[in-house]
């Protein structure tokens, strides 16, 4: 077995994933709640290698039980999302303010991580990555942060609620232009920053960084008895499914891994051509 294969198996065991088609699951008990998670990734139809990476794991920190979940959707290479997979949560948890002001800690960690990526652009390349992260604290509070268009959705009593913000260049056009950039919209195409990137916020992308933000939007959600599950997915899913359609598609599926796989299969059936990554966190 090669060193790369050993590292790959170690990553899967630790709750990391990325490949042409991957799947995994885990479970934990937090504050009387039985939490399970499952993830599934499928490579899109593009000629480049798979550029989506996930984190889905439980971690004991001090006296708290944390669920750490993320999807990193890379563009122009896989090195930046791979770096995020290995470093972003560690940077968040290492922030001194994490337990007192988690939102400030996450913003600082996102900024620090982006600076590190830009500093190492020679090794990591000119590409970038979107990110959506979710931290479940003792099964009682969920903190979601994101840059880009990967999305987090929670289901409460069968109703879908979006917890993240899609950073569309057309929505942030004034901000981009105030930094000296522009937003193009060619016929048959989506809005793009400087005619290139289809999201207004991302990690990396050194050549666009003067006009591109890596500051996350953050939301905090209490996890009560009405909470059924949470979905994190890359835009390969959300391009072809609404929030409520995704919730309705898996509400009757008890196994979180099977639910994540079901969503990727539905996205493929709806002709999604992008890489598709999905994590489902079930709360009972």
N, C-alpha and C positions, 0 to 999 in steps of 0.2 A: 504494500500500500504506500502510495506517495505521501509526501508531507502535506500537499494540498488536500488530498483525500482525507487524511487524518484531521486536519483543521476543519474541513467541511463537516465531518461527523461530530466533532466537538461542538461546533456552532449549533448544529441541529439539536443536540442534547441540551444545550444551554438555552434553547428557545429562540434561536436565530434561524432565519431561512432565506434562501434565494437560489433559484435554479430555473430550469425550463418548466418543471411542474413539481411542486412540493406541497407537503401537508404535514400537520403536526397538531398536538393538543396537550393540555395540562389541566390540573385541578388544584383547588385549595379551599380551605374553610376559613372564612373571615367573619368575626362578630356574629356567629350563628348562621351565616349565609354560606351556601354551597356554591362556589364560583368555578365554572369550567370555561376553558377557552379552546378554540380550534382555529387553525388558519389553513389557507390553501392559496397557492400561487400558480398561475398559468402564463406562459410566455405568449406574447402577441404575435401577429403575423409579420412584423418588421424583420428586416435582415440582420439587425444588430442583436447581440446577446441580451439575455434578460437583465433589466436594469432596476427591477423592484426588489427591495429588501424589507424584511419584517423583523420585529422583536415581539415576542409573546412569552412572558415568563412571570413567575412570582418570586419575590425577594424579601427576606426578613431584614429590616433595617431598624436598629435599636429595638424598641418594643413594638414596632408596627409591622404589619404585613402589607406589602405593596404588590399590586399588579402593574407590570410595566408592559405597555403595548404601543407599537408604532408601525407605521408604514412609510418607507422612504422610496419615492418614485424618481429615479435618476433620469437625466437626459444628457446626451453627448458623452456617454461613458458610465461605467458602474463604480468607479473608484470613490466618488463623493458619497453616494448612498451607502457603500460598504464602510466608509469611514464613520458616517453617522451611526450606523448600526453598532459599531464597536465603541463609540465615544460619547454620544449625546446624553444618554441616561446617566452615565458616570459623571459627566460634567454637571448635570442638573442636581444629582444627589450630593455632590461635593460642595455645592454652594452653601455658605454658612447660614444664609437666610431661609433655607429650604423649609424648615419646620415652623418658622414664624411668619414668613411672607412668601408663600410658594409661588405666587404669580411673579413677583420681582425676581425670585431665584431662577425661574424658568426663562424669563426674558434675558437675564444676564448670561445664563448658560447657552442660550441660542446665539447670542451675540459673540460670546467667547469662542464657541465652536465654529461659527462662520469665519471669524478672524483666523483661527488655526487652519481652516481649509484654504483660505486665500493665501496665507503665509506658505503653505505647502503646495501651491498650485503647480509647481514644476513637477512634483511627483504625482499629484492627483489629477492633473489635466485641467482643461478649460471648461469642463462640464459642471453640472450642478444637480440639485435634487430638491424636490418638494418634501415636506414632512408633516405628518400628523401624529402626535404623541398623546397618549392617555395614561394617566397615573391613577389607579384605584387604591384608595387609602383605607385600610381596615374594612373594606366592603361597604363603606358608608359615604365616601365622597369621591367623586370623579373629577379630575382636572385635565381638561383637553387643551392642547395648544397646536397651532398649525401655521405653516407658511405654504402657499400654493393651493392646489386644488384636490389633494386627497382629502377625504371627508370622514367625520365621525357623526354617527346618528344613534340616538338612544330610542328604545321602544318602551313606552309606559302605557299599560293597559291597551296595547294594540295600536297606539298612536305614535307615529314617527316624529322625532324632534331633532333638527340638525344642531349640532354642538360646535361645529367649526365654521370657518368663513372661507368661501371660495374667492381667491384673490385674482379676479379677472382684470386684465390690463385696462379694459374699457371703463371699469368702475374706478380705478385709481389713476385714470389718465391725467388729471390735473396735478397730482403729486409727482408723477413721472415727468411731466413737462416742466414742472417747477425745478427739477433737478437737471434739466437740460436734455432730457430724452424725448422720445416721441412714441406714439402708439399707432401702428398701421392696421388697416383692415382692408385686405384685398378681397375681391369677389371670390366667394367659395372657400374662404379661409377664416380662421378665428382671429381676434385682435392679438397683436404681438408687440412686446416691448422692443423698440428699435428695429422692428421688422423681423425679430428673431424668436423671442421666447413668449410662449402662450400663457404665462402666469406672471403676476406683478410682484411676487415675493418668492424667494428661493434661497437655499444655501449655495455657495460657490458662484459660478458664472462670473469669473473675475472681469472679463471684458465688458460686462453689463452692469457691474456692481454699483457704479456711480449713479445709475438710474433705477436700481433694483434694491428692494428692502429685504432683510431677513428677520424683521421684527414680527413675532408671532401674535396672532389674536388668541386670547385665552378665555375659556369659560369654565365655570365651576358648577357642578350638578350634584345635588344630594341624591343618594341611592336609597329609596324607600321600598316599601312592599309592592308598590305598583310597577317597579322597574322589572322588565323581563329580560332584556338583553341589549347589548351595544354592538354596533357594526363599525369597524374601521375598514375603509377600502380606498384603493387608488382610483383615479379618474377613469380607468378602463371599465369600471363598473358603473360609475355615475353618469358617464356619457350616454348610457343606454337605459338606465333605470332611475326612477324618482325615489326619493327617500321612502315614501309610503309603499311603493311597489317592492322595494327591497325587504322592508319589514314584513309585508304580507306574504312574500315568497317563502319565508323561513319560520313564520310564527309557530307552525305546527311541528317543527323539527326539534326534538329534545337534545340531540347530540350536537354540540357546538361545531365540531370538526365537519360533520355531515352538512350542517347549515352553511358553513363557509364554502364548502365545495359546491353546494347547490347554487349559491349566488354566482360563483364563477361560471358554472355551466349555463345558467340563465343568461349571463352577459354574453357568452359565446353564441348562444342560440339567437340572441338579438344582434348578432353580427359585429360585436365589439372587436376592433382590430388591435387595440393597445394591449400592453401587459396588464394582467388583472390580478390584483392581490387583495385578499380579504381576511379579516380577523373577526370572529364572533365571540363575544364574552357573554356567557349565559349566567344569570343570577337567580338562584332558587332559595 
